[in-house]
Amino acid sequence: MASQNSPDHLVEVFRDTVVTLVKRDGPDLSARQLAVFLSVYLGPGPHTVRGLALALNVSKPAITRALDRLGELDLARRKLDMMDRRSVLVQRTLAGAAFLGEMRRIMAEAEAAAGPMAQPQPALGEAMEAAQ
């Protein structure tokens, strides 16, 4: 049985969370879009395209593409930095805050479902051997 802080348990909670997010009627974010979203909502601001690119070790165009999608979904918005007009600030939205709240609820439910009664999963090496 995986303890609540073990990598297997955390991966199981993550899997269940992602599966629930994909199944429900709502935004379906790529891993990069989700990383940008969570960086904006969980990290201290202000956030810039340049800063997000550095923090996530990806190019500024990749951040821009992720922000395009987040903007379409009203999960984040960009605004020109009036102090440095070369810089673009990334702002949170009410819809984004609601999405984060829903993610927290889904993760809590996944955590509860993967609790002490959950069946242990095979280790990664065992799972790879079984797949061959």
C-alpha positions, 0 to 999 in steps of 0.5 A: 500500500502506498503511503500518502506522500509516496511517489506512487500515491501522488502519481495516482492522485495526479492521474485521477485528477487529470482523468476527471478534468478531461472527462468533465465539460470544461477547459482541456489544458495541455501540460504546458498550458496547465504549468503556465496557469498554475505558475500564474495562480500559485506563484507570487506576481507580478508575472511576465511572459519573460519571467514565465519563460525563464521559470519554466525553461521554455521559449517566450513564443511557447509561453505566448501560445499557452497564454493565447489558449488561456486567454481564449478560455478566460483563465488568464489575460495579458496587459501591457506593463505601463511602467515598462511598455516592452513588458507584458503582465499576465493577470488572473481572472475570476474564471481562472480562480473558479477553475483553480477552485474546481481543480482543488476540489477534484484533487481533494476527491482524488486524494480521498479516493486514493486513500488507505483503502486504495489498492497498491499499484505495480511499481513502474518497472513491474508495469513496464515489464507487464506491458512488454 
